[in-house]
Amino acid sequence: AASCASRNRQPVPSGYVLMSAYRNQNADLWQKYSLCRTAIAEECARPCKEVIHEVRDVTTSRRDLETDLDPSVNEWYLFH
């Protein structure tokens, strides 16, 4: 509640340290995503106005995420 938030004010964190993570993967859903990603890549390969893409590297506690990001489809890692 608002009263609790007012009473226990804390500064907004400026960063986080990941202590552990679990991998949760759905092979069927990944297959559907992969097909959509390919379709988007093909659509994005068609001529259009210039769009600037900035791809940023993600540091991941020295683990390989198995696939590279595809900047042509504006792909990003999502950690939650």
PyMOL Python script that loads the backbone (N, CA, C, O; Angstrom):
from pymol import cmd

cmd.read_pdbstr("""\
ATOM      1  N   ALA A   1       0.841  -1.188   0.000  1.00  0.00           N
ATOM      2  CA  ALA A   1       0.000   0.000   0.000  1.00  0.00           C
ATOM      3  C   ALA A   1       0.881   1.246   0.000  1.00  0.00           C
ATOM      4  O   ALA A   1       2.078   1.185   0.283  1.00  0.00           O
ATOM      5  N   ALA A   2       0.264   2.360  -0.321  1.00  0.00           N
ATOM      6  CA  ALA A   2       1.001   3.628  -0.406  1.00  0.00           C
ATOM      7  C   ALA A   2       1.616   3.994   0.936  1.00  0.00           C
ATOM      8  O   ALA A   2       2.726   4.525   0.980  1.00  0.00           O
ATOM      9  N   SER A   3       0.910   3.720   2.036  1.00  0.00           N
ATOM     10  CA  SER A   3       1.450   4.073   3.353  1.00  0.00           C
ATOM     11  C   SER A   3       2.715   3.280   3.649  1.00  0.00           C
ATOM     12  O   SER A   3       3.650   3.811   4.248  1.00  0.00           O
ATOM     13  N   CYS A   4       2.757   2.026   3.240  1.00  0.00           N
ATOM     14  CA  CYS A   4       3.948   1.196   3.441  1.00  0.00           C
ATOM     15  C   CYS A   4       5.115   1.746   2.617  1.00  0.00           C
ATOM     16  O   CYS A   4       6.242   1.818   3.108  1.00  0.00           O
ATOM     17  N   ALA A   5       4.849   2.130   1.377  1.00  0.00           N
ATOM     18  CA  ALA A   5       5.895   2.679   0.515  1.00  0.00           C
ATOM     19  C   ALA A   5       6.444   3.977   1.091  1.00  0.00           C
ATOM     20  O   ALA A   5       7.649   4.220   1.034  1.00  0.00           O
ATOM     21  N   SER A   6       5.562   4.816   1.647  1.00  0.00           N
ATOM     22  CA  SER A   6       6.007   6.086   2.233  1.00  0.00           C
ATOM     23  C   SER A   6       6.853   5.850   3.471  1.00  0.00           C
ATOM     24  O   SER A   6       7.839   6.552   3.695  1.00  0.00           O
ATOM     25  N   ARG A   7       6.478   4.877   4.268  1.00  0.00           N
ATOM     26  CA  ARG A   7       7.166   4.595   5.531  1.00  0.00           C
ATOM     27  C   ARG A   7       8.529   3.945   5.297  1.00  0.00           C
ATOM     28  O   ARG A   7       9.455   4.173   6.076  1.00  0.00           O
ATOM     29  N   ASN A   8       8.670   3.149   4.250  1.00  0.00           N
ATOM     30  CA  ASN A   8       9.885   2.354   4.034  1.00  0.00           C
ATOM     31  C   ASN A   8      10.671   2.788   2.804  1.00  0.00           C
ATOM     32  O   ASN A   8      11.193   1.946   2.074  1.00  0.00           O
ATOM     33  N   ARG A   9      10.760   4.066   2.573  1.00  0.00           N
ATOM     34  CA  ARG A   9      11.459   4.562   1.378  1.00  0.00           C
ATOM     35  C   ARG A   9      12.907   4.087   1.344  1.00  0.00           C
ATOM     36  O   ARG A   9      13.637   4.161   2.332  1.00  0.00           O
ATOM     37  N   GLN A  10      13.289   3.599   0.172  1.00  0.00           N
ATOM     38  CA  GLN A  10      14.651   3.164  -0.069  1.00  0.00           C
ATOM     39  C   GLN A  10      15.084   3.732  -1.416  1.00  0.00           C
ATOM     40  O   GLN A  10      14.246   3.911  -2.301  1.00  0.00           O
ATOM     41  N   PRO A  11      16.370   4.020  -1.592  1.00  0.00           N
ATOM     42  CA  PRO A  11      16.817   4.520  -2.892  1.00  0.00           C
ATOM     43  C   PRO A  11      16.662   3.451  -3.971  1.00  0.00           C
ATOM     44  O   PRO A  11      16.735   2.255  -3.687  1.00  0.00           O
ATOM     45  N   VAL A  12      16.449   3.886  -5.192  1.00  0.00           N
ATOM     46  CA  VAL A  12      16.342   2.968  -6.319  1.00  0.00           C
ATOM     47  C   VAL A  12      17.722   2.366  -6.573  1.00  0.00           C
ATOM     48  O   VAL A  12      18.708   3.099  -6.657  1.00  0.00           O
ATOM     49  N   PRO A  13      17.806   1.031  -6.698  1.00  0.00           N
ATOM     50  CA  PRO A  13      19.119   0.405  -6.933  1.00  0.00           C
ATOM     51  C   PRO A  13      19.737   0.905  -8.233  1.00  0.00           C
ATOM     52  O   PRO A  13      19.026   1.167  -9.203  1.00  0.00           O
ATOM     53  N   SER A  14      21.052   1.036  -8.250  1.00  0.00           N
ATOM     54  CA  SER A  14      21.752   1.472  -9.454  1.00  0.00           C
ATOM     55  C   SER A  14      22.248   0.289 -10.277  1.00  0.00           C
ATOM     56  O   SER A  14      22.770   0.474 -11.376  1.00  0.00           O
ATOM     57  N   GLY A  15      22.090  -0.911  -9.760  1.00  0.00           N
ATOM     58  CA  GLY A  15      22.513  -2.107 -10.484  1.00  0.00           C
ATOM     59  C   GLY A  15      22.214  -3.346  -9.672  1.00  0.00           C
ATOM     60  O   GLY A  15      21.750  -3.262  -8.534  1.00  0.00           O
ATOM     61  N   TYR A  16      22.479  -4.488 -10.259  1.00  0.00           N
ATOM     62  CA  TYR A  16      22.215  -5.763  -9.607  1.00  0.00           C
ATOM     63  C   TYR A  16      23.378  -6.703  -9.870  1.00  0.00           C
ATOM     64  O   TYR A  16      24.112  -6.539 -10.844  1.00  0.00           O
ATOM     65  N   VAL A  17      23.542  -7.689  -8.996  1.00  0.00           N
ATOM     66  CA  VAL A  17      24.516  -8.748  -9.190  1.00  0.00           C
ATOM     67  C   VAL A  17      23.729 -10.053  -9.238  1.00  0.00           C
ATOM     68  O   VAL A  17      23.051 -10.412  -8.275  1.00  0.00           O
ATOM     69  N   LEU A  18      23.821 -10.757 -10.361  1.00  0.00           N
ATOM     70  CA  LEU A  18      23.124 -12.017 -10.520  1.00  0.00           C
ATOM     71  C   LEU A  18      23.868 -13.085  -9.735  1.00  0.00           C
ATOM     72  O   LEU A  18      25.044 -13.345  -9.990  1.00  0.00           O
ATOM     73  N   MET A  19      23.188 -13.698  -8.786  1.00  0.00           N
ATOM     74  CA  MET A  19      23.812 -14.722  -7.956  1.00  0.00           C
ATOM     75  C   MET A  19      23.623 -16.117  -8.551  1.00  0.00           C
ATOM     76  O   MET A  19      24.501 -16.970  -8.419  1.00  0.00           O
ATOM     77  N   SER A  20      22.502 -16.352  -9.195  1.00  0.00           N
ATOM     78  CA  SER A  20      22.262 -17.637  -9.846  1.00  0.00           C
ATOM     79  C   SER A  20      21.133 -17.465 -10.852  1.00  0.00           C
ATOM     80  O   SER A  20      20.390 -16.483 -10.821  1.00  0.00           O
ATOM     81  N   ALA A  21      21.024 -18.444 -11.745  1.00  0.00           N
ATOM     82  CA  ALA A  21      19.967 -18.400 -12.755  1.00  0.00           C
ATOM     83  C   ALA A  21      19.602 -19.829 -13.143  1.00  0.00           C
ATOM     84  O   ALA A  21      20.421 -20.742 -13.038  1.00  0.00           O
ATOM     85  N   TYR A  22      18.389 -20.003 -13.582  1.00  0.00           N
ATOM     86  CA  TYR A  22      17.919 -21.297 -14.057  1.00  0.00           C
ATOM     87  C   TYR A  22      17.481 -21.157 -15.502  1.00  0.00           C
ATOM     88  O   TYR A  22      16.941 -20.124 -15.897  1.00  0.00           O
ATOM     89  N   ARG A  23      17.711 -22.182 -16.279  1.00  0.00           N
ATOM     90  CA  ARG A  23      17.289 -22.155 -17.667  1.00  0.00           C
ATOM     91  C   ARG A  23      15.951 -22.874 -17.775  1.00  0.00           C
ATOM     92  O   ARG A  23      15.798 -24.010 -17.327  1.00  0.00           O
ATOM     93  N   ASN A  24      15.001 -22.196 -18.371  1.00  0.00           N
ATOM     94  CA  ASN A  24      13.671 -22.752 -18.589  1.00  0.00           C
ATOM     95  C   ASN A  24      13.417 -22.679 -20.083  1.00  0.00           C
ATOM     96  O   ASN A  24      13.294 -21.585 -20.634  1.00  0.00           O
ATOM     97  N   GLN A  25      13.334 -23.817 -20.746  1.00  0.00           N
ATOM     98  CA  GLN A  25      13.239 -23.817 -22.200  1.00  0.00           C
ATOM     99  C   GLN A  25      12.071 -24.690 -22.644  1.00  0.00           C
ATOM    100  O   GLN A  25      11.868 -25.791 -22.131  1.00  0.00           O
ATOM    101  N   ASN A  26      11.312 -24.179 -23.605  1.00  0.00           N
ATOM    102  CA  ASN A  26      10.201 -24.901 -24.196  1.00  0.00           C
ATOM    103  C   ASN A  26      10.552 -25.112 -25.666  1.00  0.00           C
ATOM    104  O   ASN A  26      10.506 -24.167 -26.454  1.00  0.00           O
ATOM    105  N   ALA A  27      10.902 -26.343 -26.042  1.00  0.00           N
ATOM    106  CA  ALA A  27      11.390 -26.622 -27.398  1.00  0.00           C
ATOM    107  C   ALA A  27      10.345 -26.294 -28.459  1.00  0.00           C
ATOM    108  O   ALA A  27      10.693 -25.752 -29.508  1.00  0.00           O
ATOM    109  N   ASP A  28       9.075 -26.607 -28.214  1.00  0.00           N
ATOM    110  CA  ASP A  28       8.029 -26.309 -29.199  1.00  0.00           C
ATOM    111  C   ASP A  28       7.879 -24.809 -29.410  1.00  0.00           C
ATOM    112  O   ASP A  28       7.781 -24.340 -30.544  1.00  0.00           O
ATOM    113  N   LEU A  29       7.862 -24.063 -28.315  1.00  0.00           N
ATOM    114  CA  LEU A  29       7.733 -22.613 -28.413  1.00  0.00           C
ATOM    115  C   LEU A  29       8.959 -22.011 -29.097  1.00  0.00           C
ATOM    116  O   LEU A  29       8.827 -21.074 -29.884  1.00  0.00           O
ATOM    117  N   TRP A  30      10.152 -22.540 -28.804  1.00  0.00           N
ATOM    118  CA  TRP A  30      11.364 -22.055 -29.457  1.00  0.00           C
ATOM    119  C   TRP A  30      11.300 -22.283 -30.960  1.00  0.00           C
ATOM    120  O   TRP A  30      11.733 -21.427 -31.731  1.00  0.00           O
ATOM    121  N   GLN A  31      10.762 -23.437 -31.393  1.00  0.00           N
ATOM    122  CA  GLN A  31      10.632 -23.727 -32.820  1.00  0.00           C
ATOM    123  C   GLN A  31       9.718 -22.705 -33.494  1.00  0.00           C
ATOM    124  O   GLN A  31      10.034 -22.213 -34.577  1.00  0.00           O
ATOM    125  N   LYS A  32       8.593 -22.382 -32.864  1.00  0.00           N
ATOM    126  CA  LYS A  32       7.672 -21.383 -33.414  1.00  0.00           C
ATOM    127  C   LYS A  32       8.365 -20.021 -33.502  1.00  0.00           C
ATOM    128  O   LYS A  32       8.245 -19.316 -34.504  1.00  0.00           O
ATOM    129  N   TYR A  33       9.089 -19.662 -32.440  1.00  0.00           N
ATOM    130  CA  TYR A  33       9.815 -18.390 -32.437  1.00  0.00           C
ATOM    131  C   TYR A  33      10.848 -18.362 -33.566  1.00  0.00           C
ATOM    132  O   TYR A  33      10.984 -17.360 -34.268  1.00  0.00           O
ATOM    133  N   SER A  34      11.565 -19.459 -33.731  1.00  0.00           N
ATOM    134  CA  SER A  34      12.605 -19.524 -34.755  1.00  0.00           C
ATOM    135  C   SER A  34      12.020 -19.323 -36.157  1.00  0.00           C
ATOM    136  O   SER A  34      12.612 -18.633 -36.987  1.00  0.00           O
ATOM    137  N   LEU A  35      10.851 -19.931 -36.420  1.00  0.00           N
ATOM    138  CA  LEU A  35      10.196 -19.739 -37.714  1.00  0.00           C
ATOM    139  C   LEU A  35       9.782 -18.283 -37.912  1.00  0.00           C
ATOM    140  O   LEU A  35       9.968 -17.720 -38.991  1.00  0.00           O
ATOM    141  N   CYS A  36       9.217 -17.675 -36.863  1.00  0.00           N
ATOM    142  CA  CYS A  36       8.825 -16.262 -36.956  1.00  0.00           C
ATOM    143  C   CYS A  36      10.046 -15.374 -37.151  1.00  0.00           C
ATOM    144  O   CYS A  36      10.006 -14.417 -37.924  1.00  0.00           O
ATOM    145  N   ARG A  37      11.123 -15.686 -36.455  1.00  0.00           N
ATOM    146  CA  ARG A  37      12.354 -14.903 -36.576  1.00  0.00           C
ATOM    147  C   ARG A  37      12.859 -14.944 -38.015  1.00  0.00           C
ATOM    148  O   ARG A  37      13.279 -13.918 -38.550  1.00  0.00           O
ATOM    149  N   THR A  38      12.824 -16.117 -38.647  1.00  0.00           N
ATOM    150  CA  THR A  38      13.250 -16.247 -40.035  1.00  0.00           C
ATOM    151  C   THR A  38      12.369 -15.417 -40.957  1.00  0.00           C
ATOM    152  O   THR A  38      12.868 -14.757 -41.868  1.00  0.00           O
ATOM    153  N   ALA A  39      11.056 -15.450 -40.722  1.00  0.00           N
ATOM    154  CA  ALA A  39      10.131 -14.661 -41.553  1.00  0.00           C
ATOM    155  C   ALA A  39      10.395 -13.166 -41.385  1.00  0.00           C
ATOM    156  O   ALA A  39      10.359 -12.415 -42.359  1.00  0.00           O
ATOM    157  N   ILE A  40      10.659 -12.737 -40.162  1.00  0.00           N
ATOM    158  CA  ILE A  40      10.953 -11.321 -39.910  1.00  0.00           C
ATOM    159  C   ILE A  40      12.263 -10.927 -40.591  1.00  0.00           C
ATOM    160  O   ILE A  40      12.366  -9.849 -41.178  1.00  0.00           O
ATOM    161  N   ALA A  41      13.262 -11.806 -40.507  1.00  0.00           N
ATOM    162  CA  ALA A  41      14.553 -11.518 -41.142  1.00  0.00           C
ATOM    163  C   ALA A  41      14.385 -11.358 -42.650  1.00  0.00           C
ATOM    164  O   ALA A  41      14.978 -10.465 -43.254  1.00  0.00           O
ATOM    165  N   GLU A  42      13.576 -12.226 -43.256  1.00  0.00           N
ATOM    166  CA  GLU A  42      13.337 -12.115 -44.701  1.00  0.00           C
ATOM    167  C   GLU A  42      12.609 -10.818 -45.041  1.00  0.00           C
ATOM    168  O   GLU A  42      12.934 -10.160 -46.029  1.00  0.00           O
ATOM    169  N   GLU A  43      11.631 -10.456 -44.226  1.00  0.00           N
ATOM    170  CA  GLU A  43      10.905  -9.203 -44.466  1.00  0.00           C
ATOM    171  C   GLU A  43      11.816  -7.999 -44.284  1.00  0.00           C
ATOM    172  O   GLU A  43      11.740  -7.034 -45.044  1.00  0.00           O
ATOM    173  N   CYS A  44      12.671  -8.058 -43.281  1.00  0.00           N
ATOM    174  CA  CYS A  44      13.578  -6.936 -43.022  1.00  0.00           C
ATOM    175  C   CYS A  44      14.667  -6.814 -44.084  1.00  0.00           C
ATOM    176  O   CYS A  44      15.268  -5.750 -44.236  1.00  0.00           O
ATOM    177  N   ALA A  45      14.924  -7.893 -44.819  1.00  0.00           N
ATOM    178  CA  ALA A  45      15.948  -7.859 -45.866  1.00  0.00           C
ATOM    179  C   ALA A  45      15.467  -7.133 -47.113  1.00  0.00           C
ATOM    180  O   ALA A  45      16.268  -6.769 -47.973  1.00  0.00           O
ATOM    181  N   ARG A  46      14.165  -6.924 -47.208  1.00  0.00           N
ATOM    182  CA  ARG A  46      13.630  -6.196 -48.364  1.00  0.00           C
ATOM    183  C   ARG A  46      14.030  -4.725 -48.280  1.00  0.00           C
ATOM    184  O   ARG A  46      14.204  -4.195 -47.182  1.00  0.00           O
ATOM    185  N   PRO A  47      14.178  -4.058 -49.428  1.00  0.00           N
ATOM    186  CA  PRO A  47      14.563  -2.641 -49.420  1.00  0.00           C
ATOM    187  C   PRO A  47      13.540  -1.776 -48.666  1.00  0.00           C
ATOM    188  O   PRO A  47      12.330  -1.960 -48.798  1.00  0.00           O
ATOM    189  N   CYS A  48      14.054  -0.846 -47.887  1.00  0.00           N
ATOM    190  CA  CYS A  48      13.201   0.111 -47.175  1.00  0.00           C
ATOM    191  C   CYS A  48      14.058   1.313 -46.789  1.00  0.00           C
ATOM    192  O   CYS A  48      15.247   1.371 -47.103  1.00  0.00           O
ATOM    193  N   LYS A  49      13.445   2.258 -46.113  1.00  0.00           N
ATOM    194  CA  LYS A  49      14.218   3.428 -45.680  1.00  0.00           C
ATOM    195  C   LYS A  49      15.274   3.000 -44.668  1.00  0.00           C
ATOM    196  O   LYS A  49      15.162   1.943 -44.048  1.00  0.00           O
ATOM    197  N   GLU A  50      16.291   3.825 -44.509  1.00  0.00           N
ATOM    198  CA  GLU A  50      17.403   3.500 -43.626  1.00  0.00           C
ATOM    199  C   GLU A  50      16.959   3.520 -42.166  1.00  0.00           C
ATOM    200  O   GLU A  50      16.330   4.472 -41.702  1.00  0.00           O
ATOM    201  N   VAL A  51      17.297   2.462 -41.466  1.00  0.00           N
ATOM    202  CA  VAL A  51      17.021   2.350 -40.036  1.00  0.00           C
ATOM    203  C   VAL A  51      18.350   2.042 -39.352  1.00  0.00           C
ATOM    204  O   VAL A  51      19.105   1.181 -39.802  1.00  0.00           O
ATOM    205  N   ILE A  52      18.621   2.741 -38.278  1.00  0.00           N
ATOM    206  CA  ILE A  52      19.872   2.540 -37.558  1.00  0.00           C
ATOM    207  C   ILE A  52      19.612   1.566 -36.405  1.00  0.00           C
ATOM    208  O   ILE A  52      18.738   1.796 -35.570  1.00  0.00           O
ATOM    209  N   HIS A  53      20.379   0.481 -36.374  1.00  0.00           N
ATOM    210  CA  HIS A  53      20.275  -0.509 -35.304  1.00  0.00           C
ATOM    211  C   HIS A  53      21.528  -0.447 -34.450  1.00  0.00           C
ATOM    212  O   HIS A  53      22.641  -0.485 -34.975  1.00  0.00           O
ATOM    213  N   GLU A  54      21.361  -0.353 -33.168  1.00  0.00           N
ATOM    214  CA  GLU A  54      22.501  -0.383 -32.266  1.00  0.00           C
ATOM    215  C   GLU A  54      22.419  -1.671 -31.464  1.00  0.00           C
ATOM    216  O   GLU A  54      21.501  -1.846 -30.662  1.00  0.00           O
ATOM    217  N   VAL A  55      23.362  -2.567 -31.672  1.00  0.00           N
ATOM    218  CA  VAL A  55      23.384  -3.842 -30.963  1.00  0.00           C
ATOM    219  C   VAL A  55      24.360  -3.713 -29.808  1.00  0.00           C
ATOM    220  O   VAL A  55      25.499  -3.279 -29.979  1.00  0.00           O
ATOM    221  N   ARG A  56      23.899  -4.094 -28.645  1.00  0.00           N
ATOM    222  CA  ARG A  56      24.761  -4.029 -27.462  1.00  0.00           C
ATOM    223  C   ARG A  56      25.056  -5.438 -26.983  1.00  0.00           C
ATOM    224  O   ARG A  56      24.187  -6.309 -27.020  1.00  0.00           O
ATOM    225  N   ASP A  57      26.261  -5.656 -26.542  1.00  0.00           N
ATOM    226  CA  ASP A  57      26.637  -6.951 -25.991  1.00  0.00           C
ATOM    227  C   ASP A  57      26.052  -7.105 -24.595  1.00  0.00           C
ATOM    228  O   ASP A  57      25.873  -6.130 -23.866  1.00  0.00           O
ATOM    229  N   VAL A  58      25.764  -8.335 -24.246  1.00  0.00           N
ATOM    230  CA  VAL A  58      25.248  -8.641 -22.920  1.00  0.00           C
ATOM    231  C   VAL A  58      26.257  -9.536 -22.222  1.00  0.00           C
ATOM    232  O   VAL A  58      26.637 -10.575 -22.763  1.00  0.00           O
ATOM    233  N   THR A  59      26.690  -9.159 -21.047  1.00  0.00           N
ATOM    234  CA  THR A  59      27.613  -9.979 -20.283  1.00  0.00           C
ATOM    235  C   THR A  59      26.807 -11.000 -19.495  1.00  0.00           C
ATOM    236  O   THR A  59      25.863 -10.636 -18.794  1.00  0.00           O
ATOM    237  N   THR A  60      27.165 -12.254 -19.602  1.00  0.00           N
ATOM    238  CA  THR A  60      26.399 -13.320 -18.964  1.00  0.00           C
ATOM    239  C   THR A  60      27.306 -14.225 -18.166  1.00  0.00           C
ATOM    240  O   THR A  60      27.676 -15.268 -18.704  1.00  0.00           O
ATOM    241  N   SER A  61      27.674 -13.963 -17.033  1.00  0.00           N
ATOM    242  CA  SER A  61      28.462 -14.846 -16.165  1.00  0.00           C
ATOM    243  C   SER A  61      29.203 -15.966 -16.908  1.00  0.00           C
ATOM    244  O   SER A  61      29.194 -17.121 -16.480  1.00  0.00           O
ATOM    245  N   ARG A  62      29.830 -15.610 -18.005  1.00  0.00           N
ATOM    246  CA  ARG A  62      30.681 -16.517 -18.784  1.00  0.00           C
ATOM    247  C   ARG A  62      29.955 -17.739 -19.333  1.00  0.00           C
ATOM    248  O   ARG A  62      30.578 -18.784 -19.521  1.00  0.00           O
ATOM    249  N   ARG A  63      28.672 -17.637 -19.592  1.00  0.00           N
ATOM    250  CA  ARG A  63      27.920 -18.757 -20.168  1.00  0.00           C
ATOM    251  C   ARG A  63      27.569 -18.425 -21.609  1.00  0.00           C
ATOM    252  O   ARG A  63      27.202 -17.293 -21.926  1.00  0.00           O
ATOM    253  N   ASP A  64      27.685 -19.410 -22.466  1.00  0.00           N
ATOM    254  CA  ASP A  64      27.337 -19.236 -23.870  1.00  0.00           C
ATOM    255  C   ASP A  64      25.829 -19.390 -24.019  1.00  0.00           C
ATOM    256  O   ASP A  64      25.260 -20.382 -23.564  1.00  0.00           O
ATOM    257  N   LEU A  65      25.185 -18.432 -24.644  1.00  0.00           N
ATOM    258  CA  LEU A  65      23.743 -18.494 -24.837  1.00  0.00           C
ATOM    259  C   LEU A  65      23.390 -19.228 -26.123  1.00  0.00           C
ATOM    260  O   LEU A  65      22.242 -19.176 -26.563  1.00  0.00           O
ATOM    261  N   GLU A  66      24.338 -19.898 -26.724  1.00  0.00           N
ATOM    262  CA  GLU A  66      24.181 -20.799 -27.856  1.00  0.00           C
ATOM    263  C   GLU A  66      23.891 -20.134 -29.192  1.00  0.00           C
ATOM    264  O   GLU A  66      24.295 -20.668 -30.225  1.00  0.00           O
ATOM    265  N   THR A  67      23.216 -19.005 -29.221  1.00  0.00           N
ATOM    266  CA  THR A  67      22.938 -18.348 -30.492  1.00  0.00           C
ATOM    267  C   THR A  67      23.280 -16.875 -30.375  1.00  0.00           C
ATOM    268  O   THR A  67      23.168 -16.278 -29.304  1.00  0.00           O
ATOM    269  N   ASP A  68      23.691 -16.304 -31.477  1.00  0.00           N
ATOM    270  CA  ASP A  68      23.998 -14.878 -31.502  1.00  0.00           C
ATOM    271  C   ASP A  68      22.726 -14.084 -31.751  1.00  0.00           C
ATOM    272  O   ASP A  68      21.783 -14.583 -32.366  1.00  0.00           O
ATOM    273  N   LEU A  69      22.704 -12.841 -31.269  1.00  0.00           N
ATOM    274  CA  LEU A  69      21.596 -11.953 -31.576  1.00  0.00           C
ATOM    275  C   LEU A  69      21.630 -11.611 -33.054  1.00  0.00           C
ATOM    276  O   LEU A  69      22.703 -11.489 -33.646  1.00  0.00           O
ATOM    277  N   ASP A  70      20.468 -11.457 -33.643  1.00  0.00           N
ATOM    278  CA  ASP A  70      20.366 -11.109 -35.057  1.00  0.00           C
ATOM    279  C   ASP A  70      19.957  -9.649 -35.171  1.00  0.00           C
ATOM    280  O   ASP A  70      18.774  -9.338 -35.037  1.00  0.00           O
ATOM    281  N   PRO A  71      20.910  -8.734 -35.416  1.00  0.00           N
ATOM    282  CA  PRO A  71      20.579  -7.307 -35.462  1.00  0.00           C
ATOM    283  C   PRO A  71      19.635  -6.941 -36.600  1.00  0.00           C
ATOM    284  O   PRO A  71      19.000  -5.887 -36.550  1.00  0.00           O
ATOM    285  N   SER A  72      19.527  -7.783 -37.623  1.00  0.00           N
ATOM    286  CA  SER A  72      18.655  -7.440 -38.745  1.00  0.00           C
ATOM    287  C   SER A  72      17.179  -7.536 -38.387  1.00  0.00           C
ATOM    288  O   SER A  72      16.335  -7.024 -39.122  1.00  0.00           O
ATOM    289  N   VAL A  73      16.849  -8.189 -37.263  1.00  0.00           N
ATOM    290  CA  VAL A  73      15.452  -8.275 -36.815  1.00  0.00           C
ATOM    291  C   VAL A  73      15.270  -7.611 -35.452  1.00  0.00           C
ATOM    292  O   VAL A  73      14.284  -7.860 -34.759  1.00  0.00           O
ATOM    293  N   ASN A  74      16.229  -6.761 -35.073  1.00  0.00           N
ATOM    294  CA  ASN A  74      16.164  -6.006 -33.823  1.00  0.00           C
ATOM    295  C   ASN A  74      15.962  -6.941 -32.626  1.00  0.00           C
ATOM    296  O   ASN A  74      15.118  -6.690 -31.765  1.00  0.00           O
ATOM    297  N   GLU A  75      16.736  -8.006 -32.585  1.00  0.00           N
ATOM    298  CA  GLU A  75      16.607  -9.020 -31.544  1.00  0.00           C
ATOM    299  C   GLU A  75      17.386  -8.605 -30.307  1.00  0.00           C
ATOM    300  O   GLU A  75      18.494  -8.078 -30.413  1.00  0.00           O
ATOM    301  N   TRP A  76      16.805  -8.842 -29.127  1.00  0.00           N
ATOM    302  CA  TRP A  76      17.420  -8.492 -27.851  1.00  0.00           C
ATOM    303  C   TRP A  76      17.293  -9.660 -26.888  1.00  0.00           C
ATOM    304  O   TRP A  76      16.357 -10.453 -26.988  1.00  0.00           O
ATOM    305  N   TYR A  77      18.231  -9.768 -25.955  1.00  0.00           N
ATOM    306  CA  TYR A  77      18.092 -10.740 -24.865  1.00  0.00           C
ATOM    307  C   TYR A  77      17.112 -10.171 -23.855  1.00  0.00           C
ATOM    308  O   TYR A  77      17.088  -8.962 -23.624  1.00  0.00           O
ATOM    309  N   LEU A  78      16.315 -11.019 -23.260  1.00  0.00           N
ATOM    310  CA  LEU A  78      15.384 -10.617 -22.204  1.00  0.00           C
ATOM    311  C   LEU A  78      15.634 -11.500 -21.010  1.00  0.00           C
ATOM    312  O   LEU A  78      15.412 -12.710 -21.062  1.00  0.00           O
ATOM    313  N   PHE A  79      16.092 -10.903 -19.944  1.00  0.00           N
ATOM    314  CA  PHE A  79      16.321 -11.638 -18.706  1.00  0.00           C
ATOM    315  C   PHE A  79      15.257 -11.229 -17.705  1.00  0.00           C
ATOM    316  O   PHE A  79      15.021 -10.040 -17.493  1.00  0.00           O
ATOM    317  N   HIS A  80      14.630 -12.185 -17.105  1.00  0.00           N
ATOM    318  CA  HIS A  80      13.593 -11.869 -16.115  1.00  0.00           C
ATOM    319  C   HIS A  80      13.567 -12.922 -15.041  1.00  0.00           C
ATOM    320  O   HIS A  80      12.762 -12.838 -14.113  1.00  0.00           O
TER     321      HIS A  80
END
""", "prot")
cmd.dss("prot")
cmd.show_as("cartoon", "prot")
cmd.util.cbc("prot")
cmd.orient("prot")
